[in-house]
Amino acid sequence: MPKNSLSITDNRTGKTYELPVEQGAIKALDLRQIKASHDDFGLMTYDPGFTNTACCKSAITYIDGDKGILRYRGYPIEQLAEKSGFLEVAYLLVHGELPTTTRFAEWTFQITNHTFIHENIKHLLDAFRYDAHPMAVFVSTLAGLSTFYPEAHKIRDKEVRSRQVIRLIAKAATLAAFAHRKSVGMPYAYPDNDLSYAGNFLNMMFKTTETKYHPDPVLEKALDVLFILHADHEQNCSTNAMRGVGSSDVDPYSATAAAAAALYGPLHGGANESVLNMLREIGDVKRIPDYIKRVKAREFRLMGFGHRVYKNFDPRATIIKKVAYDVFEVTGKNPLIDIAVELERIALEDDFFISHKLYPNVDYYSGIIYEAMRFPVAMFPVMFAIGRMPGWMAQWEEMLEDPDHKIARPLQVYTGSEERKFVPIEKRK
C-alpha cells in the first residue's frame, strides 16, 4: 500500500527525507529540515506570483482548470447563474449553505436597509477632482467607511463581523454608483429599497428626472448574473490582498479597500477594457486573419484569451456569451460582438491557440455587455468589485476562523551584497 508521503534525496548531502502529503500538498515548513550544513537556514521554495503555492485551506470555491469547472460551496456556477440570484449566492458564500425562505428574507431585508451611506461621505466624494477615476474614488470611500464604524475593529466578535459583512455588501453598490455620478457631474441618486440589488444599482447609476425608476427586467437579470459570475474565484490577486492585509487583524473596510486597489490593476479588474480596445483596433471582421497572424508572431497578446487557472475553457465565458445576446435584444447589438464572435471562431479552429490552451475567459464578453448597457469603461473594475464583495467577505471570515491563521509574512531569496563596511561620503569614489 503506497504511503501518503514524498521521499526527497538531497544530492548535496546524500540524506533522504520523508515528507507527509495531505490533500495533494506538502507543508512548506517541512522543507526547512533539509539542510546542507548545520547552520543552514533550511530549504525553501521560490515561487514568484504563487503559481504553485497554496497559502490557505478554503471551503469556498472549487476550480478544476483542466475540466473547466467552477463551483461555489459545491454548487456548479452554471446552476447558480441560471436558477439563483446574486443575494442568494452572496448568502451561500458567506454562510456556506443556500438560505431557507425565512433566512433569505431576513438577509435581503438587512442588506436592502443598509444601502444608504452617511451623508458625510458625500463630503469625501466632493473632495475629489471632477475627473477622478471612479475606482480610485471607490477604493478611498471604502477605506473611509472604517471611520464611521469604529466597532469594526472588534474582528473577533462574530456578531460585529456579521454587521460589517452586511454593510459592505449593501454599501458597495451605493459607493460605486455615487463614484460614477461624481465623475459625470450628476446629482447623487439615492437607493430605492423597493428594488432588487441589481435593479437598485441601475437606479442609482442612471436615474434622472423620473419619480420612480423602473429597470428593464432583462438588463436587471443580466447584471445579476454578471455579479454572480464575479462573486468569488479562489485565491486571485485581490482575494490574496484581502487575506494578506486582513491577516494583520485590521478592520474589514481597510482590508477590502486593499483588495479593491488590487482589482484596480489592468491585469485584474481592467482586463475587459483591454478586450474592448483590441476589438476596436481590429475594427472589421476582414482584418481578423491578419491580426491573428500578428498574435502568433508574438507581436502582442490576444486579450480575453487564456487564464492562469483554466486550461480548457472558462465556464463563465459560456454563460456570459448567452447573456450578451439577451442584452442586445433590449439595447440593440453592439457592433463589436460580430468581431468578437468571429475572432473567437477563428482562434478556436487554429492549432496555435488550441495547443497553447487559449480559450475565451470571462473578460472577453463582459466589457461588450457593460458597454451595451451604457456603463462607462471606467466603471468596469468598480462593477467587478461589487460582484466580488461577498467573496472577499467570505474569504476574510474563513481566514479569521482558521486555526492555522498567521499574519502574512513571505520569505525571500536574498541576492544582494555580502556585509560591507560604511565609507564616509568624502572618501567614496
N, C-alpha and C positions, 0 to 999 in steps of 0.2 A: 504494500500500500504506500503510495507516494506521500511524502511529508509536505505539510504546508510551510515550506521554508525554502530559502535560497542559500546555496553554498557559494562563497566567494573566496577565491585564492588570490592573495596579494603577491604578485610576482616580485615585488621589491624585497619581501621578507620570506616568502615561501609559506607563510601561515595561511590557514583556511578558516573561514568564519561562517557560521550558520545563522542566518537572519530569518526570523519568523515572517511569513506572508499573511496578511489579514486583509480580506476584501480586495485582493489584487494589488496590494501596496505593501511596501516595507516602510518602517519608521525611519525618517532621515537621521534621527539621533542614534539609531543602531549602527550607522556607519562610523560614528565617532570612535568606536572601539578599534577600528582598523588604523593602525599607526605604523609609520616607517621606523620610528625610534621612540624611546621612552618619553622624550619631551615634545614629541609631535602633537599638534592640536588634534589630529584625527581627520579622517576623510569626510568630505562634504561634497554635495553636488553643485554643479554650476549650471544654472537653468535660466538664462535671460528670457523675460516675458512669461515665466512659469509655464512653459509649453508642456511639461510632463511632471509637474509637481502639484500634489493635492495639498491645499492649505487648510482644509477643514473636512469634516464629515457633515453631510447635509441630506435631509429627507424631503427637500422641497421640489427640486426639479431634476428630472432624469433625461439625459440626452444620449442617444446612440447615433453618432455621426455617420457611421458606415451604413446604417439602415434607414437613416432619415427619420428618427423617432424623437419626438419631444413630448414629455408628459409633465403635468403639474400635479404633484402629490399622487401620481399613479394614473391620472386621467389623461388620455390622449388629447393633444391640442386640437385635433380635428373635431372631436366630440364637444369640447368646451366652446369652440368658436361657433359651432352650429346650434347648440342647444342651450347654452348658458349666456349670462350677461356679465359685464365687467365687474360689477359689485359682488356678484356671487363668486366669481373667480378670485376676487380680492379676499373675500372671506375664506375661501378654500386655502389660499396661500398662507394667510396669517394664522388660521386656526387649525389647519391640517385636514379638515373634513368639509364636505359640502353642507350648507346650513339646512336646518328644518325650516318650514314655513314661518314659524314663530320667530326663530333666531334671525332669519333673513330680514323679516320685517323690522326687528329691532336694530339690526346692523344698518339697514338702509336709512331708517329714521335718524340714527345717530350721525351718520355721515352727511345726510342731507341738511341737518340742523347745525352742522359745524362748517358749512361752506363760507360763511361770512368771515371777513377778516377785520381786525381792529382798525378803526378809522385812522389812527396814527400811522399805519403802514402806508397810507396814501401819501403822507408827507415824505416818507422814504422814497417812494416811487417818483414823486415830484422833484426830488433832488438830482435825478439823473438827467443827462443831456437829452434833448429831444430825439436824437438819433441813436440812443443807446440800444445795443443788441438785446432783444427780449430774453435770450438765455442768460446773459450777464445779469440782467435785472432779476430774473427768476432765481439764480443762484444766491444773489445778495439778499433778497427778501426771505428766502428760505432760512438763511443763517440768522436774519433779523428776528424771525419768529421766536427764537430761543429767549429773547429778552422779554417777550410777552408772556411766556410760560416758564417762569423760573423753577417750578416744580419738576420740570422735565429732567433736571439733573439727578433726580432720585430714580436712577435706572434700575435699581434692584427691587423696586416696588412694582409688582406686576400690574396693579390697578392703575398706577400712574402711567406706566408704559402703555397700557391699552388706550388710555385717553390720548396720548400723543400719536399713536398709530392712526386712530380715527381722525384726529385733527390734520395730520399730514396728508392722508388720502383725500380728505374733504377739501382742504385749502389749496392743494396743489393746482387744481383746475382754476381756482379763483386767481391765484397769484399769476398763473400763466396767462390767463385772459387779460388781466389788468396790465401785465407787461406789454402785451400786444397793443391794447388801447392806448397806452402811454406812447408807444413807438409810432403810432399813426395819428396822434393828436386828437383822439376821440374821447369823450367823457366815459368814465367807467360805467359799465352795465352791471348792476348788482345781481347776485344769484336769485334764481326763481325756484323755490323749493317744491313747486308743483311739477317740475320737470325731472326727467331721469338724469343720471350723472352725465351721460354724453349730451343729452338734449340741453341741459343747463350750461354746459361748456359752450355749445354752439350759440346759446342765448347771450352769454357774456362776451363772446367774440364778435357777434355780428348784429346784435340788436341795435336799431337806430331810433326811429320815432314811434314805432308801433307800441300800443299799450300793452299788448301781450305777444311775446314771441312764440311762434309755433314752428318747431324744427321739422324738416322733412323726415318722415319715418325711415326712408331708405338711407339717407345720409346719417341719421342718428344711429341706425343699426351698423352701418359701415364703420363709423367712428368707434362704436362699442367693440367691434371685432378687432379693429386695429389696436385698441388699448389692451385687449386680451392677448393678442399675439406678442405684445411687448412686455407683458406683466412680469416675467422673470426669465432668466436664461442662464442659469447656473452661475459659475464664478467668472463672469465677464469683467471688463476693466472697471466699470462704475460700481458693480457689486463688490469687487475686490477692494475698491476705495472705501465703500460703505463699511465693510468689515474691518479694513485696516485702520481707518480713523476711529471707528466705533470701538475698536479693541482697547483704546485708551480710556474707555468709560466716559467719553464725552456725551453730551445730550444728543438726542436723535436729530434735532434740527441742524446742528453743526455737521454731524456725520452725513446727513442727507445732502447738505449743501456741497460737501466734498464729492459725493457720488455724482451729483448733477454737474459739477465742474468737470469731472472726468468724462461725462457724457457729452460735454460741450465740444470735445475734440472732433475734428473731421474724420478720424479713423474709427470713431464710435458712433455718436449720435448724428454726425453730419454726413454719413455715407450716402444717404438717399439724395442729398443735394448734389453730390458728385455724379450720381447717375443721371439726374436731370441735365447737368452741364454736358455730360457725354452725349446724351441723346440730341441735345440742341446743336452740339458741334457736328454730329453726323448729319442732321438736318433733313435727310431724304433717304428712303429705303434703298435707292440706287447706289448710294455711297457706302452701304454696309460692307459689301465684299472687300473693298479697298481698306476700309477701317479694320476689318478682321485681319487682313494681311499685315497691317502695321502692328497690331497687337501681337501676332505670332512672331513678328520680327523683334518683339520686346521694346518697341519704341515707347509704349505706355501700357497700363493695365486696362483690362475690361472691367469697368466699375459695376458693382452689383452682382458680380460673379465670384463664386468661391467663398469659403468660410473656414475659419480656424478649426471649427468643430465638425461641420457637416462635410462628408466626403462622398456623398451620394446625391442627396438633394435636401434642400431646406423645406420641411413640411409647411412652414409658414408661408413660403412663396407660392405654393399651390393654392392655399386658401385665399391669399391676398389678390391673386390674379383674378379669381372669380368675383371678389368684392369690387375690383376695379370696373368690371363691366356692369355690375349693379349700379354703381355710382354714375357711370356715363349715361345710363338710361334717364337719369334725372338732370345731370349737369350738361349733357352733350359730350361727345367724345373728345378727349384730349388728343390733339394730333400726334403727340409723342408716342401714344400707345401703339400705333402701327409700326413705328420704327422699333419700339421695344420688343414687340411680338416677333417681328421678322428677324431682328438681331438674335433673339433667343433661339429661334428655329434654326438659323444657320449655324450658330455656335454649337448647339447640341447635336448637330449632324457632323461636326468636324472632329476628327480623331485627336487633334491637338488638345481641345478642351475636354474631350472625353477622357483621354489618357491622364490629363492633369486634374481630373475630377473637379472641373469648374462648372458649377451649376448656378442658376439664379438664386440669390438669397432674399431675405425679407425686404431688404432695402431697394431691390430692383423695381418693384411696383409701388411701394408706399409713397414715394415722392410724387409720382404721377397722380395718385389718388388725392393726396393732400392739395396739390395744385388745382385739380379739378374742383375741389370743394372750397376753393378760394382762400386757402391758408397760405400766407406768405412764406417764402423759403426760410426766412429767419426763425420761423416758429417750428420748423421741423424737429430740431433737437428738444425743444420745450414739450412738444407733443409726446415725444419718446419718453421724457421724464415723467409725465403724468401717468402713462401706462405702466412704467417701471416702478412707481412708488410702492404698490403693495408688495412687490418682490423685494425691494430694499428693506421694507419693514419686517417682512418675514425672515429675511436673512439676518437682520440685526437682532431680532428677538432670539432666533435659533443660536446665534453666536453667544449671546449673554447666558443662555441656559446650558451651554456645552461645558461639561466638566473639564474638558481639555483646553478651554479657552485661556489664551495668554495674549498679552499685548504683542502686536505685530512688530517683529524686530529681525528682518532678514540678515544673513551674513553676507560677506563679500569676499572676492578673491583679490587680495591686495597686489597691485602691480607697480607701486611707486618705489621711491628710493629707499635704500637702507639708511640707517642712522647717519645723520650729517651734523657737523659742528657749525654753530652760528658764526657768521662772518660779519663784522661791523660794516656799515654801508660804505665808509670811506675806503675800505680795503677790497671791495668787490670789483671784479673785472667786468 
